[in-house]
Amino acid sequence: MKATFYLSASFPGCKNRLEDWKKAAAKGHELGNHTLWHPCLGNLPGRAWVTPENDMSKYTVKRMVNESVMTNIFLQALDGKTERTFAYPCGDMKIGDTAYMDSMHNDFIAARAVREQMHTIDKIDLYNIDCYAMNNATAAQMEALVQQAMQTNTLLVFLFHGVGGEHAINVSLNEHNVLLRYLKQNEKDIWIAPMIDVAKYVKAYQAQKK
């Protein structure tokens, strides 16, 4: 099974493991763009942890675009690829009243947001793809989401931060492994793929239906 790993280029888990990420890409995993510095809107409730230099509310759209394009160049140096998907840091999609992704449609095939919803292929917004963020979720809870997606013929995206530790938002390694075994057992009925492959398929389908 192949997945997407959204990387913020400045994070230690990225810059200290460059060879590991090259190997992951060589094995068919997608290296997605999660910005250079992971800026988030610091003027929202509960965002006291956002540092002044990484406060997206103080960014311009041009700065956000420039940093994201630079991260694409960094990722291309790792995997040699020019097509990429994006993940909104903290799910923040606007600087002021402006949706900054509107200026980056040519740089990304799709962008992942953080709303917890599932959609059929004709209703998927490629620049606002929904996902379910897992935090201390059990395998049974995650499997229930998979079953819901199968029953409704919809796209389900799992968002993991930590698996087995190393992040405050975490899923235990055992529960994650149980989920993977469940997916493997049902792979004849489930298409499991990196975000970029899913996005390309959705884009082609929607274009055909216009």
Contacts in CASP RR format, 6 or more apart in sequence:
PFRMAT RR
TARGET T0000
AUTHOR 0000-0000-0000
METHOD contacts of the structure
MODEL  1
MKATFYLSASFPGCKNRLEDWKKAAAKGHELGNHTLWHPCLGNLPGRAWV
TPENDMSKYTVKRMVNESVMTNIFLQALDGKTERTFAYPCGDMKIGDTAY
MDSMHNDFIAARAVREQMHTIDKIDLYNIDCYAMNNATAAQMEALVQQAM
QTNTLLVFLFHGVGGEHAINVSLNEHNVLLRYLKQNEKDIWIAPMIDVAK
YVKAYQAQKK
1 180 0 8 1.000
1 183 0 8 1.000
1 184 0 8 1.000
1 187 0 8 1.000
1 192 0 8 1.000
2 27 0 8 1.000
2 28 0 8 1.000
2 29 0 8 1.000
2 30 0 8 1.000
2 192 0 8 1.000
2 193 0 8 1.000
2 194 0 8 1.000
2 197 0 8 1.000
3 29 0 8 1.000
3 30 0 8 1.000
3 194 0 8 1.000
4 29 0 8 1.000
4 30 0 8 1.000
4 31 0 8 1.000
4 32 0 8 1.000
4 85 0 8 1.000
4 194 0 8 1.000
4 195 0 8 1.000
4 196 0 8 1.000
5 21 0 8 1.000
5 24 0 8 1.000
5 29 0 8 1.000
5 30 0 8 1.000
5 31 0 8 1.000
5 32 0 8 1.000
6 32 0 8 1.000
6 33 0 8 1.000
6 34 0 8 1.000
6 87 0 8 1.000
6 112 0 8 1.000
7 14 0 8 1.000
7 21 0 8 1.000
7 31 0 8 1.000
7 32 0 8 1.000
7 33 0 8 1.000
7 34 0 8 1.000
7 71 0 8 1.000
7 75 0 8 1.000
8 14 0 8 1.000
8 34 0 8 1.000
8 35 0 8 1.000
8 36 0 8 1.000
8 37 0 8 1.000
8 38 0 8 1.000
8 71 0 8 1.000
8 89 0 8 1.000
9 15 0 8 1.000
9 35 0 8 1.000
9 36 0 8 1.000
9 70 0 8 1.000
9 71 0 8 1.000
9 74 0 8 1.000
9 75 0 8 1.000
10 36 0 8 1.000
10 37 0 8 1.000
10 38 0 8 1.000
11 38 0 8 1.000
14 21 0 8 1.000
18 78 0 8 1.000
21 31 0 8 1.000
21 78 0 8 1.000
21 79 0 8 1.000
22 78 0 8 1.000
22 79 0 8 1.000
24 31 0 8 1.000
25 31 0 8 1.000
25 78 0 8 1.000
25 79 0 8 1.000
25 80 0 8 1.000
25 81 0 8 1.000
26 79 0 8 1.000
28 194 0 8 1.000
29 194 0 8 1.000
30 84 0 8 1.000
30 85 0 8 1.000
30 194 0 8 1.000
30 195 0 8 1.000
30 196 0 8 1.000
30 197 0 8 1.000
31 75 0 8 1.000
31 78 0 8 1.000
31 79 0 8 1.000
31 81 0 8 1.000
31 84 0 8 1.000
32 75 0 8 1.000
32 84 0 8 1.000
32 85 0 8 1.000
32 86 0 8 1.000
32 87 0 8 1.000
32 195 0 8 1.000
32 196 0 8 1.000
33 68 0 8 1.000
33 71 0 8 1.000
33 72 0 8 1.000
33 75 0 8 1.000
33 84 0 8 1.000
33 85 0 8 1.000
33 86 0 8 1.000
33 87 0 8 1.000
33 108 0 8 1.000
34 71 0 8 1.000
34 86 0 8 1.000
34 87 0 8 1.000
34 89 0 8 1.000
35 64 0 8 1.000
35 67 0 8 1.000
35 68 0 8 1.000
35 71 0 8 1.000
35 89 0 8 1.000
36 67 0 8 1.000
36 68 0 8 1.000
36 70 0 8 1.000
36 71 0 8 1.000
36 74 0 8 1.000
37 53 0 8 1.000
37 54 0 8 1.000
37 67 0 8 1.000
38 54 0 8 1.000
38 89 0 8 1.000
38 90 0 8 1.000
39 50 0 8 1.000
39 54 0 8 1.000
39 55 0 8 1.000
39 56 0 8 1.000
39 59 0 8 1.000
39 64 0 8 1.000
39 67 0 8 1.000
39 89 0 8 1.000
39 92 0 8 1.000
40 47 0 8 1.000
40 50 0 8 1.000
40 54 0 8 1.000
40 55 0 8 1.000
40 56 0 8 1.000
40 89 0 8 1.000
40 90 0 8 1.000
40 92 0 8 1.000
41 47 0 8 1.000
41 50 0 8 1.000
41 55 0 8 1.000
41 56 0 8 1.000
41 57 0 8 1.000
41 90 0 8 1.000
41 92 0 8 1.000
42 50 0 8 1.000
42 55 0 8 1.000
42 56 0 8 1.000
42 57 0 8 1.000
43 55 0 8 1.000
43 57 0 8 1.000
47 90 0 8 1.000
50 56 0 8 1.000
52 58 0 8 1.000
56 64 0 8 1.000
56 89 0 8 1.000
56 92 0 8 1.000
56 95 0 8 1.000
57 95 0 8 1.000
57 96 0 8 1.000
59 95 0 8 1.000
60 95 0 8 1.000
61 95 0 8 1.000
61 98 0 8 1.000
61 100 0 8 1.000
61 103 0 8 1.000
64 95 0 8 1.000
64 100 0 8 1.000
65 100 0 8 1.000
65 103 0 8 1.000
65 104 0 8 1.000
65 107 0 8 1.000
68 86 0 8 1.000
68 104 0 8 1.000
68 107 0 8 1.000
69 104 0 8 1.000
69 107 0 8 1.000
72 82 0 8 1.000
72 84 0 8 1.000
72 107 0 8 1.000
75 81 0 8 1.000
75 84 0 8 1.000
76 82 0 8 1.000
83 109 0 8 1.000
83 196 0 8 1.000
84 107 0 8 1.000
84 108 0 8 1.000
84 109 0 8 1.000
84 196 0 8 1.000
85 108 0 8 1.000
85 109 0 8 1.000
85 110 0 8 1.000
85 111 0 8 1.000
85 112 0 8 1.000
85 195 0 8 1.000
85 196 0 8 1.000
85 199 0 8 1.000
86 101 0 8 1.000
86 104 0 8 1.000
86 107 0 8 1.000
86 108 0 8 1.000
86 110 0 8 1.000
86 111 0 8 1.000
86 112 0 8 1.000
87 111 0 8 1.000
87 112 0 8 1.000
88 101 0 8 1.000
88 111 0 8 1.000
88 112 0 8 1.000
88 113 0 8 1.000
88 114 0 8 1.000
90 114 0 8 1.000
91 113 0 8 1.000
91 114 0 8 1.000
93 99 0 8 1.000
93 100 0 8 1.000
93 101 0 8 1.000
93 113 0 8 1.000
93 128 0 8 1.000
94 100 0 8 1.000
101 108 0 8 1.000
101 111 0 8 1.000
101 127 0 8 1.000
105 127 0 8 1.000
108 127 0 8 1.000
109 126 0 8 1.000
109 196 0 8 1.000
109 199 0 8 1.000
109 200 0 8 1.000
109 203 0 8 1.000
110 126 0 8 1.000
110 127 0 8 1.000
110 129 0 8 1.000
110 195 0 8 1.000
110 196 0 8 1.000
110 198 0 8 1.000
110 199 0 8 1.000
110 202 0 8 1.000
110 203 0 8 1.000
111 126 0 8 1.000
111 127 0 8 1.000
111 128 0 8 1.000
111 129 0 8 1.000
112 129 0 8 1.000
112 131 0 8 1.000
112 157 0 8 1.000
112 159 0 8 1.000
112 195 0 8 1.000
113 128 0 8 1.000
113 129 0 8 1.000
113 130 0 8 1.000
113 131 0 8 1.000
114 130 0 8 1.000
114 131 0 8 1.000
114 133 0 8 1.000
114 159 0 8 1.000
115 128 0 8 1.000
115 130 0 8 1.000
115 131 0 8 1.000
116 130 0 8 1.000
116 131 0 8 1.000
116 132 0 8 1.000
116 133 0 8 1.000
117 130 0 8 1.000
118 130 0 8 1.000
118 148 0 8 1.000
118 149 0 8 1.000
118 152 0 8 1.000
118 154 0 8 1.000
118 155 0 8 1.000
118 156 0 8 1.000
119 125 0 8 1.000
119 130 0 8 1.000
119 154 0 8 1.000
119 155 0 8 1.000
120 152 0 8 1.000
120 153 0 8 1.000
120 154 0 8 1.000
120 155 0 8 1.000
121 155 0 8 1.000
121 202 0 8 1.000
121 205 0 8 1.000
121 206 0 8 1.000
122 205 0 8 1.000
122 206 0 8 1.000
122 209 0 8 1.000
124 155 0 8 1.000
124 202 0 8 1.000
124 206 0 8 1.000
126 199 0 8 1.000
126 202 0 8 1.000
126 203 0 8 1.000
126 206 0 8 1.000
129 155 0 8 1.000
129 157 0 8 1.000
129 195 0 8 1.000
129 199 0 8 1.000
130 155 0 8 1.000
130 157 0 8 1.000
131 157 0 8 1.000
131 158 0 8 1.000
131 159 0 8 1.000
132 145 0 8 1.000
132 156 0 8 1.000
132 157 0 8 1.000
132 158 0 8 1.000
132 159 0 8 1.000
133 159 0 8 1.000
133 161 0 8 1.000
133 169 0 8 1.000
134 142 0 8 1.000
134 158 0 8 1.000
134 159 0 8 1.000
134 160 0 8 1.000
134 169 0 8 1.000
134 171 0 8 1.000
135 161 0 8 1.000
135 169 0 8 1.000
135 170 0 8 1.000
135 171 0 8 1.000
136 170 0 8 1.000
136 171 0 8 1.000
136 172 0 8 1.000
137 171 0 8 1.000
137 175 0 8 1.000
138 175 0 8 1.000
139 174 0 8 1.000
139 175 0 8 1.000
139 176 0 8 1.000
139 178 0 8 1.000
139 179 0 8 1.000
139 182 0 8 1.000
142 158 0 8 1.000
142 175 0 8 1.000
142 179 0 8 1.000
143 179 0 8 1.000
143 182 0 8 1.000
145 156 0 8 1.000
145 158 0 8 1.000
146 156 0 8 1.000
146 179 0 8 1.000
146 182 0 8 1.000
146 183 0 8 1.000
146 186 0 8 1.000
146 190 0 8 1.000
148 154 0 8 1.000
148 156 0 8 1.000
149 155 0 8 1.000
149 156 0 8 1.000
149 190 0 8 1.000
150 186 0 8 1.000
150 189 0 8 1.000
150 190 0 8 1.000
155 198 0 8 1.000
155 202 0 8 1.000
157 195 0 8 1.000
160 171 0 8 1.000
160 176 0 8 1.000
161 167 0 8 1.000
161 168 0 8 1.000
161 169 0 8 1.000
161 170 0 8 1.000
162 169 0 8 1.000
162 170 0 8 1.000
162 171 0 8 1.000
163 170 0 8 1.000
163 171 0 8 1.000
163 172 0 8 1.000
163 173 0 8 1.000
163 176 0 8 1.000
164 170 0 8 1.000
164 171 0 8 1.000
164 172 0 8 1.000
164 173 0 8 1.000
164 176 0 8 1.000
165 173 0 8 1.000
183 190 0 8 1.000
183 192 0 8 1.000
191 198 0 8 1.000
END
